[in-house]
Amino acid sequence: MSTFAKRERLLFADLLETAGPEAPTLCEGWLTRDLAAHVVVRERRPDAAGGALIKQLAPRLEKVMAEFAAKPYEELIQLIRTGPPRFSPFQLKQIDEAANTVEFYVHTEDVRRAQPDWAPRELDPVFQDALWSRLERTARLLGRGVPTGLVLRRPDGQTAVAHRGAPVVTVTGEPSELLMFAFGRQNAAKVAVDGDENAIAKLHESKQLGI
């Protein structure tokens, strides 16, 4: 049975193939080749992937990333399509859904929204609810370093507190757009931002959103 994570994985792979290896992305300093290498390393080289969170492992991650980025682009795309190796925990459906639904959604949008003529995808309500569920659970992690209070709000009024503090900035949008905002893609997210003007400016400039 298809899952959100598998669907987003295949969409991401197709988009990378269409865009080619030298297309821009929303990830600063990364082209599509670099983004593809990042995803493959995350799934296939846990010995290096920890460098994204552990400073001491960062040089190893950079080295392994460069090695994968040097591989043929078509090979990277195929590795993404076929998924993690046989004994990876990502092979378990529950872990795949929990860890990869948002990962592949955000990175698909990293490629799409770096193009000048991009337009928001039409996402079904069930998928939006799934994204909201994940955002609710991770909101405080994503917003832990921001310089102001931050509340994420759906159009129906449901809210998630990403950071307690004052003044408070309220960001309103569909879960898919709130995710892009909370993952540090503030300027590419279709949201309404309300609150103190200085606080809003600091939030847009903040490099502390996301993981």
TORMAR-943818 format. One record per atom (N, C-alpha, C): x, y, z. Coordinates in Angstrom, 1 decimal, padded with zeros to 4 digits, m for minus. Layout:
<atoms>
- x,y,z
- X,Y,Z
...
</atoms>
This chain:
<atoms>
- x,y,z
- 000.9,m001.2,000.0
- 000.0,000.0,000.0
- 000.9,001.2,000.0
- 000.5,002.2,m000.8
- 001.3,003.4,m000.9
- 001.2,004.2,000.3
- 002.2,005.0,000.7
- 002.2,005.8,001.8
- 002.6,007.2,001.4
- 002.4,008.2,002.3
- 002.8,009.6,001.9
- 004.3,009.7,001.7
- 005.1,009.0,002.5
- 006.5,009.0,002.4
- 007.0,008.5,001.0
- 006.4,007.4,000.6
- 006.8,006.8,m000.7
- 006.3,007.7,m001.8
- 005.1,008.2,m001.7
- 004.7,009.1,m002.8
- 005.6,010.4,m002.9
- 005.9,011.0,m001.8
- 006.8,012.2,m001.8
- 008.2,011.8,m002.3
- 008.7,010.6,m002.0
- 010.0,010.2,m002.4
- 010.0,010.1,m004.0
- 009.0,009.5,m004.6
- 009.0,009.4,m006.0
- 008.8,010.7,m006.7
- 008.0,011.6,m006.1
- 007.8,012.9,m006.7
- 009.1,013.7,m006.6
- 009.9,013.5,m005.5
- 011.2,014.2,m005.4
- 012.1,013.7,m006.5
- 012.2,012.4,m006.6
- 013.1,011.8,m007.6
- 012.7,012.2,m009.0
- 011.5,012.3,m009.4
- 011.0,012.7,m010.7
- 011.4,014.2,m010.9
- 011.2,015.0,m009.9
- 011.5,016.4,m010.0
- 013.0,016.6,m010.2
- 013.9,015.9,m009.4
- 015.3,016.0,m009.6
- 015.7,015.6,m011.0
- 015.1,014.5,m011.5
- 015.4,014.1,m012.9
- 015.1,015.2,m013.9
- 013.9,015.8,m013.8
- 013.5,016.8,m014.7
- 014.3,018.1,m014.6
- 014.7,018.4,m013.4
- 015.4,019.7,m013.1
- 016.9,019.6,m013.6
- 017.5,018.4,m013.5
- 018.9,018.2,m013.9
- 019.8,018.5,m012.7
- 021.1,018.2,m012.8
- 022.0,018.3,m011.7
- 022.4,019.6,m011.2
- 022.2,020.7,m012.1
- 022.8,022.0,m011.8
- 021.7,023.0,m011.5
- 020.5,022.6,m011.1
- 019.4,023.5,m010.9
- 019.5,024.1,m009.4
- 019.0,025.3,m009.2
- 019.1,025.9,m007.9
- 018.1,025.2,m006.9
- 018.3,025.4,m005.7
- 017.4,024.9,m004.6
- 017.3,026.0,m003.6
- 016.4,025.8,m002.6
- 016.3,026.8,m001.5
- 017.3,026.5,m000.4
- 018.1,025.4,m000.5
- 019.1,025.1,000.4
- 020.4,025.9,000.0
- 020.7,026.9,000.9
- 021.8,027.8,000.5
- 023.1,027.1,000.2
- 023.6,027.4,m001.0
- 024.9,026.8,m001.5
- 024.7,025.5,m002.2
- 023.5,024.9,m002.2
- 023.3,023.6,m002.8
- 022.6,023.7,m004.1
- 023.1,023.0,m005.1
- 022.3,022.7,m006.3
- 021.6,021.4,m006.2
- 020.8,021.0,m007.2
- 020.1,019.7,m007.1
- 021.0,018.5,m006.9
- 022.2,018.5,m007.4
- 023.1,017.4,m007.2
- 023.5,017.3,m005.7
- 023.7,018.4,m005.1
- 024.1,018.4,m003.7
- 022.9,017.9,m002.8
- 021.7,018.4,m003.2
- 020.5,018.0,m002.4
- 020.3,016.5,m002.5
- 020.5,016.0,m003.7
- 020.3,014.5,m004.0
- 021.3,013.7,m003.1
- 022.6,014.2,m003.1
- 023.6,013.6,m002.3
- 023.3,013.6,m000.8
- 022.7,014.7,m000.4
- 022.3,014.8,001.0
- 021.3,013.7,001.4
- 020.3,013.5,000.6
- 019.3,012.6,000.9
- 019.8,011.1,000.9
- 020.7,010.8,m000.1
- 021.3,009.5,m000.2
- 022.1,009.2,001.1
- 023.0,010.2,001.4
- 023.8,010.0,002.6
- 023.0,009.8,003.9
- 022.0,010.6,004.0
- 021.1,010.5,005.2
- 020.5,009.1,005.4
- 020.2,008.4,004.3
- 019.6,007.1,004.3
- 020.6,006.0,004.3
- 021.7,006.2,003.7
- 022.6,005.1,003.5
- 024.0,005.1,004.2
- 024.2,006.3,004.8
- 025.5,006.4,005.6
- 025.2,007.0,007.0
- 024.6,006.3,007.9
- 024.3,006.8,009.2
- 025.6,007.2,009.9
- 026.7,006.6,009.6
- 028.0,006.9,010.2
- 028.4,008.3,009.9
- 027.9,008.9,008.8
- 028.3,010.3,008.5
- 027.1,011.2,008.7
- 025.9,010.7,008.5
- 024.7,011.6,008.5
- 024.6,012.4,009.9
- 025.1,011.8,010.9
- 025.1,012.4,012.2
- 025.8,013.8,012.3
- 026.6,014.0,011.3
- 027.3,015.3,011.2
- 026.4,016.5,011.1
- 025.2,016.3,010.7
- 024.2,017.4,010.5
- 023.8,017.9,011.9
- 023.9,017.1,012.9
- 023.5,017.5,014.3
- 024.7,017.5,015.3
- 025.7,016.7,015.0
- 026.9,016.6,015.9
- 028.1,017.3,015.3
- 028.5,018.4,015.9
- 029.6,019.2,015.3
- 030.8,018.5,015.0
- 031.2,017.5,015.9
- 032.4,016.8,015.8
- 032.4,015.9,014.5
- 031.2,015.5,014.1
- 031.1,014.6,012.9
- 030.9,015.4,011.6
- 030.9,016.7,011.7
- 030.6,017.5,010.5
- 031.7,017.4,009.4
- 033.0,017.3,009.7
- 034.0,017.1,008.7
- 033.8,015.8,007.9
- 033.4,014.7,008.7
- 033.2,013.5,008.0
- 032.0,013.5,007.1
- 030.9,014.2,007.5
- 029.7,014.3,006.7
- 030.1,015.1,005.4
- 030.8,016.2,005.6
- 031.2,016.9,004.4
- 032.0,016.1,003.4
- 032.9,015.3,003.9
- 033.7,014.4,003.0
- 032.8,013.4,002.3
- 032.0,012.7,003.0
- 031.1,011.7,002.4
- 030.1,012.3,001.5
- 029.6,013.5,001.8
- 028.7,014.2,000.9
- 029.4,014.5,m000.4
- 030.6,015.0,m000.4
- 031.4,015.3,m001.6
- 031.6,014.0,m002.4
- 031.8,012.9,m001.8
- 032.0,011.6,m002.5
- 030.8,011.2,m003.2
- 029.6,011.4,m002.6
- 028.4,011.0,m003.2
- 028.0,012.0,m004.3
- 028.2,013.3,m004.1
- 027.9,014.3,m005.1
- 028.7,014.1,m006.4
- 029.9,013.5,m006.2
- 030.7,013.2,m007.4
- 030.2,012.0,m008.2
- 029.3,011.2,m007.7
- 028.8,010.1,m008.4
- 027.9,010.6,m009.6
- 027.7,009.7,m010.6
- 026.7,010.1,m011.7
- 025.4,010.5,m011.1
- 024.8,011.6,m011.6
- 023.6,012.1,m011.1
- 022.4,011.1,m011.2
- 022.4,010.4,m012.3
- 021.4,009.4,m012.5
- 021.4,008.3,m011.5
- 022.7,008.0,m011.0
- 022.8,006.9,m010.0
- 022.2,007.4,m008.6
- 022.4,008.7,m008.3
- 021.9,009.3,m007.1
- 020.3,009.2,m007.1
- 019.8,009.6,m008.3
- 018.3,009.5,m008.4
- 017.8,008.1,m008.2
- 018.5,007.2,m008.8
- 018.0,005.8,m008.7
- 018.1,005.3,m007.2
- 019.1,005.7,m006.5
- 019.3,005.3,m005.1
- 018.1,005.9,m004.3
- 017.7,007.1,m004.6
- 016.6,007.8,m004.0
- 015.3,007.0,m004.3
- 015.1,006.7,m005.5
- 013.9,006.0,m005.9
- 013.8,004.6,m005.3
- 014.9,003.9,m005.2
- 014.8,002.5,m004.7
- 014.8,002.5,m003.1
- 015.1,003.6,m002.5
- 015.0,003.7,m001.1
- 016.2,003.2,m000.3
- 016.1,003.2,001.0
- 017.2,002.8,001.8
- 017.6,001.3,001.7
- 018.8,001.0,002.1
- 019.2,m000.4,002.0
- 018.3,m001.4,002.8
- 018.5,m002.6,002.6
- 017.6,m003.7,003.1
- 017.4,m003.6,004.6
- 018.5,m003.5,005.4
- 018.4,m003.6,006.8
- 018.4,m002.2,007.5
- 018.1,m001.2,006.7
- 017.9,000.2,007.3
- 016.6,000.3,008.1
- 016.6,001.0,009.2
- 015.3,001.2,009.9
- 014.3,001.9,009.1
- 014.7,002.7,008.1
- 013.8,003.4,007.2
- 013.0,002.4,006.4
- 013.4,001.1,006.3
- 012.6,000.2,005.6
- 011.2,m000.1,006.3
- 011.2,000.1,007.6
- 010.0,m000.1,008.3
- 009.0,001.0,008.0
- 007.7,000.6,007.7
- 006.8,001.6,007.2
- 006.5,002.7,008.2
- 006.4,002.3,009.5
- 006.1,003.3,010.5
- 007.3,004.4,010.6
- 008.5,003.9,010.6
- 009.6,004.8,010.7
- 009.8,005.6,009.4
- 009.5,005.0,008.3
- 009.6,005.7,007.0
- 008.6,006.8,007.0
- 007.3,006.6,007.4
- 006.3,007.6,007.4
- 006.7,008.7,008.4
- 007.2,008.4,009.6
- 007.5,009.4,010.6
- 008.7,010.2,010.2
- 009.7,009.6,009.6
- 010.9,010.3,009.3
- 011.0,010.9,007.9
- 010.3,010.4,007.0
- 010.5,010.8,005.6
- 009.4,011.6,004.9
- 008.2,011.5,005.5
- 007.1,012.3,004.8
- 007.4,013.8,004.7
- 007.8,014.3,005.8
- 008.2,015.8,005.8
- 009.5,016.0,005.1
- 010.5,015.1,005.3
- 011.8,015.2,004.6
- 011.6,015.4,003.1
- 010.8,014.5,002.5
- 010.7,014.5,001.1
- 009.8,015.6,000.6
- 008.8,015.9,001.4
- 007.9,017.1,001.0
- 008.7,018.4,001.0
- 009.5,018.6,002.0
- 010.2,019.9,002.1
- 011.3,019.9,001.0
- 012.0,018.8,000.8
- 013.0,018.9,m000.2
- 012.5,019.0,m001.7
- 011.3,018.4,m001.9
- 010.6,018.6,m003.2
- 010.3,020.1,m003.4
- 009.8,020.7,m002.3
- 009.5,022.1,m002.4
- 010.8,023.0,m002.5
- 011.9,022.5,m002.0
- 013.2,023.2,m002.1
- 013.6,023.3,m003.6
- 013.3,022.3,m004.4
- 013.6,022.4,m005.8
- 012.5,023.2,m006.5
- 011.2,022.9,m006.3
- 010.2,023.6,m007.0
- 010.2,025.1,m006.7
- 010.4,025.5,m005.5
- 010.2,026.9,m005.1
- 011.5,027.8,m005.4
- 012.5,027.1,m005.9
- 013.7,027.8,m006.3
- 013.5,028.3,m007.8
- 012.5,027.8,m008.4
- 012.2,028.2,m009.8
- 011.4,029.5,m009.8
- 011.6,030.4,m010.8
- 010.9,031.7,m010.8
- 009.4,031.5,m011.0
- 009.0,030.5,m011.7
- 007.5,030.4,m012.1
- 006.8,029.3,m011.2
- 007.3,029.1,m010.0
- 006.6,028.0,m009.2
- 005.3,028.5,m008.8
- 004.4,027.5,m008.5
- 003.1,027.7,m007.9
- 002.8,026.7,m006.9
- 002.0,027.0,m005.8
- 001.8,026.0,m004.8
- 001.1,024.7,m005.3
- 001.4,023.6,m004.8
- 000.8,022.4,m005.1
- m000.6,022.3,m004.5
- m001.5,021.6,m005.2
- m002.8,021.3,m004.6
- m002.7,020.0,m003.8
- m002.8,020.2,m002.5
- m002.6,019.1,m001.6
- m004.0,018.7,m001.0
- m004.3,017.4,m000.9
- m005.5,017.0,m000.4
- m005.6,017.2,001.2
- m006.8,017.3,001.7
- m007.0,017.6,003.2
- m006.3,016.5,004.0
- m006.4,015.2,003.6
- m005.8,014.2,004.4
- m004.3,014.3,004.6
- m003.6,014.7,003.5
- m002.2,014.9,003.5
- m001.9,016.2,004.4
- m002.7,017.2,004.2
- m002.5,018.4,005.1
- m002.6,018.1,006.5
- m003.6,017.2,006.9
- m003.7,016.8,008.3
- m002.5,016.0,008.8
- m002.0,015.2,007.9
- m000.8,014.4,008.2
- 000.4,015.3,008.5
- 000.6,016.3,007.6
- 001.7,017.3,007.8
- 001.5,018.1,009.1
- 000.2,018.4,009.4
- m000.1,019.2,010.6
- 000.3,018.3,011.9
- m000.1,017.1,011.8
- 000.2,016.2,012.9
- 001.7,016.1,013.2
- 002.5,016.1,012.2
- 004.0,016.1,012.4
- 004.5,017.4,012.8
- 003.9,018.5,012.3
- 004.3,019.8,012.7
- 004.0,020.1,014.2
- 002.9,019.6,014.6
- 002.5,019.8,016.1
- 003.5,019.1,017.0
- 004.0,017.9,016.6
- 005.0,017.2,017.4
- 006.4,017.8,017.4
- 006.7,018.5,016.4
- 008.1,019.0,016.2
- 008.2,020.5,016.3
- 007.1,021.2,016.5
- 007.1,022.7,016.5
- 008.1,023.3,017.4
- 008.1,022.8,018.7
- 009.0,023.4,019.7
- 010.5,023.1,019.3
- 010.8,022.0,018.7
- 012.1,021.7,018.3
- 012.5,022.6,017.2
- 011.6,022.8,016.2
- 011.9,023.7,015.1
- 012.1,025.2,015.5
- 011.3,025.6,016.5
- 011.3,027.0,016.9
- 012.2,027.3,018.1
- 012.9,026.4,018.6
- 013.6,026.5,019.9
- 014.6,027.7,019.9
- 015.1,028.1,018.8
- 016.2,029.1,018.8
- 015.7,030.5,018.3
- 014.4,030.7,018.0
- 014.0,031.9,017.4
- 014.0,033.0,018.5
- 014.1,034.3,018.0
- 014.3,035.4,019.0
- 013.0,036.0,019.5
- 011.9,035.4,019.3
- 010.6,035.9,019.7
- 009.6,034.8,019.9
- 008.5,035.1,020.6
- 007.4,034.1,020.7
- 006.9,033.7,019.3
- 006.5,032.5,019.1
- 006.1,032.1,017.8
- 004.9,031.1,017.9
- 003.8,031.4,017.3
- 002.6,030.5,017.2
- 002.3,030.2,015.8
- 002.2,029.0,015.4
- 001.8,028.5,014.1
- 000.3,028.2,014.1
- m000.4,028.8,013.1
- m001.9,028.7,013.2
- m002.5,028.2,011.8
- m003.3,027.2,011.9
- m004.1,026.8,010.7
- m005.2,027.8,010.4
- m005.7,027.8,009.2
- m006.9,028.7,008.9
- m008.1,028.3,009.7
- m008.2,027.0,010.2
- m009.4,026.7,011.0
- m009.2,027.0,012.4
- m008.1,027.6,012.8
- m007.9,028.1,014.2
- m007.0,027.2,015.0
- m006.7,026.0,014.6
- m005.8,025.1,015.4
- m004.4,025.8,015.4
- m003.8,025.7,016.6
- m002.5,026.3,016.8
- m001.5,025.4,017.4
- m000.2,025.7,017.1
- 000.9,025.0,017.8
- 001.9,026.0,018.2
- 002.3,026.0,019.4
- 003.3,026.9,020.0
- 004.7,026.4,019.6
- 005.4,027.2,018.8
- 006.8,026.8,018.4
- 007.8,027.4,019.4
- 007.5,028.5,020.0
- 008.4,029.1,021.0
- 007.6,030.1,021.9
- 007.8,029.9,023.2
- 007.2,030.8,024.2
- 008.1,032.0,024.4
- 007.4,033.2,024.4
- 008.2,034.4,024.6
- 007.3,035.6,024.2
- 007.9,036.8,024.4
- 007.2,038.0,024.0
- 008.2,038.9,023.3
- 007.7,039.7,022.3
- 006.3,039.7,021.8
- 006.1,038.4,020.9
- 004.8,038.1,020.7
- 004.4,036.9,020.0
- 004.2,037.2,018.5
- 004.7,036.4,017.6
- 004.4,036.5,016.2
- 003.5,035.3,015.9
- 002.4,035.5,015.2
- 001.5,034.4,014.8
- 001.6,034.3,013.3
- 001.9,033.1,012.8
- 002.1,032.7,011.4
- 000.9,031.8,011.0
- 000.1,032.3,010.1
- m001.1,031.5,009.7
- m001.0,031.0,008.2
- m001.3,029.8,008.1
- m001.3,029.2,006.7
- m001.7,027.7,006.8
- m001.7,027.1,005.6
- m002.0,025.7,005.6
- m000.8,024.9,006.2
- m001.0,023.8,006.7
- 000.1,023.0,007.3
- 001.4,022.9,006.4
- 001.1,022.7,005.1
- 002.3,022.5,004.2
- 003.1,023.8,004.1
- 002.4,025.0,004.2
- 003.1,026.2,004.2
- 003.8,026.5,005.5
- 003.1,026.2,006.6
- 003.7,026.4,007.9
- 005.0,025.6,008.1
- 005.0,024.4,007.5
- 006.1,023.5,007.6
- 007.3,024.2,006.9
- 007.1,024.7,005.7
- 008.2,025.4,005.0
- 008.7,026.6,005.8
- 007.8,027.3,006.4
- 008.2,028.4,007.3
- 009.0,027.9,008.5
- 008.5,026.9,009.1
- 009.2,026.4,010.4
- 010.5,025.7,010.1
- 010.7,025.3,008.8
- 012.0,024.6,008.5
- 012.9,025.7,007.9
- 012.7,026.9,008.1
- 013.6,028.0,007.7
- 013.5,028.5,006.3
- 012.4,028.2,005.7
- 012.2,028.7,004.3
- 011.1,029.8,004.4
- 011.4,030.8,005.3
- 010.4,031.8,005.6
- 010.0,032.6,004.3
- 010.9,032.9,003.5
- 010.6,033.8,002.3
- 009.9,033.0,001.2
- 009.9,031.7,001.3
- 009.2,030.9,000.2
- 007.9,030.4,000.7
- 007.5,030.7,001.9
- 006.2,030.1,002.4
- 005.1,031.1,002.2
- 003.9,030.5,001.8
- 002.7,031.3,001.5
- 001.9,031.4,002.8
- 002.3,032.3,003.7
- 001.7,032.5,005.0
- 001.4,033.9,005.3
- 000.5,034.2,006.3
- 000.3,035.5,006.8
- 001.0,035.6,008.1
- 001.7,036.7,008.3
- 002.5,036.9,009.6
- 002.0,038.1,010.3
- 001.6,037.9,011.5
- 001.0,039.0,012.3
- 001.8,039.2,013.6
- 001.9,040.5,014.1
- 002.6,040.7,015.3
- 003.4,042.0,015.3
- 004.2,042.2,016.3
- 005.1,043.4,016.3
- 006.0,043.4,015.1
- 006.1,044.6,014.5
- 006.9,044.7,013.3
- 008.4,044.3,013.4
- 009.0,044.8,014.5
- 010.4,044.5,014.8
- 010.6,043.0,015.0
- 009.6,042.4,015.7
- 009.7,040.9,016.0
- 009.6,040.1,014.7
- 008.7,040.6,013.8
- 008.5,039.9,012.5
- 009.8,040.0,011.7
- 010.4,041.2,011.7
- 011.6,041.4,010.9
- 012.7,040.5,011.4
- 012.8,040.3,012.7
- 013.8,039.5,013.3
- 013.5,038.0,013.0
- 012.3,037.6,012.9
- 011.9,036.3,012.6
- 012.2,035.9,011.2
- 012.0,036.9,010.3
- 012.3,036.6,008.9
- 013.8,036.5,008.6
- 014.6,037.2,009.4
- 016.0,037.2,009.3
- 016.7,036.1,010.0
- 015.9,035.4,010.9
- 016.5,034.4,011.8
- 017.0,033.2,011.0
- 018.2,032.7,011.4
- 018.7,031.5,010.8
- 018.5,030.3,011.8
- 017.7,030.6,012.8
- 017.5,029.6,013.9
- 016.3,028.7,013.7
- 015.5,029.0,012.7
- 014.3,028.1,012.5
- 014.8,026.8,011.8
- 014.2,025.7,012.2
- 014.5,024.4,011.6
- 015.4,023.6,012.5
- 015.9,022.5,011.9
- 016.8,021.6,012.7
- 018.2,021.8,012.3
</atoms>
